[in-house]
Amino acid sequence: MTQNTGQSFNSNDVATTPAPISIDSTTAVTVKPSTLLEQPTQEFMIYNAGNQVLWLRKYAASVDNLKKGEPIEPGEKKTFSLPNMVTAEWSAIFSFGGARNVYTQYS
């Protein structure tokens, strides 16, 4: 029997940089779409351009509007990369206040 040991990697050579995402404190918004298991996102970067804590949730926006997950402080940038990337959709919601921009990039 042959054993295959290793790790999948994304064959994209171009990063996806969507337009700024407007997020408020009422409704969670998708910040990273789900990906195929065979081609997971290799790296994901998110920047909180708002003035409140942004809650990054590693599950779909349609599940709930709870303010839980990984907190990202105002002006903070976080980067996530393989092998700890989730293939499911990611969402985010602000702690308080109206709409603010969030910037993402992934490949």
N, C-alpha and C positions, 0 to 999 in steps of 0.2 A: 504494500500500500504506500502511495506517495503522500507525503505531508507537505502542505503549502503553508509556509510561515511568512508573514509580511504584513503590509498595510496598504490599503487603497490610497490613491492620491488623485487629486483633481487635475485633469489634463488641460483645464482652461489656462491660457496664457494671458488673458485679459481680465482685469478686475471689473466688477459691476459696481458702478457708482450711481445709484438712483438720485433723483432730485431730493431736496430736503423734505423730510417727513414731518408734517404738522401733527403734534400730539398734545392732548390736554389731560386734565385730571378726571374726566368723566368716563371716557370710553377708551379701552385698550386698542392699540393699532399694531398691525403687522409690521415688523422691521426687517425680518429675514424670512423669505418664503421657504417652504420645505424643499428638500433636495432628494434625489434618488440615492439609495444606499450604495449603488455602484459608483456614484460620482458625488461624494459629499463635499460640502464647502470646506475648502482647505484653511481659509482664514477669514475672520469676520471682525470688522472694526466698527465701533459706534462712538459718536461724540455727542455729548449733552451740551447744546448751545443755549439751553434755558437757564433760568435762575432758581430752579427748584430741583429736588432729588428726582431722578428718573428711575423707575423700577423696570429692569430688564427681566422678562419672564420667558423661560425656555419652553413655552407651550403656546398654542394658538390663541389669538385675540378673542375668538368667539366663545371660549370657555367661560370667562368671567371678566369682571372689571376690578378685581382686587389689586391693591397696591402691595404686592409682594414679589419676591424674586431677588435679583442682585441689584443693590442700589448703585447708581452712578451719579456722583456729585456734579453740581453745576461746573461747567468748564472742563470736565474730566473726559478723557478718551480711554476706552478699554479695547483690548484686542484679544480675541480667542482664536486658537488654532488647533489643528490636528495634534494628537489623536483624541482630544477631548471635545470634539464638535458633535452636536446633536443634529440629526437629519430632519427633525421636525421643525415646524414653523416657530419663529420666535416673535414675541410681541413686547410692547412697552406701554407704560402709563406714567404720567407725572403725579407727584404727591398732592399738589394744590395748584389752583389757578387755571388760567386760560391757555390757549394754544401757544406752543413754542416749537421751534425747529430742532430736529435731531438729524444728524448726518450719519450715513452708513456707507460701508464699502465692503465687498466680499468677493472672493474668487475661489 
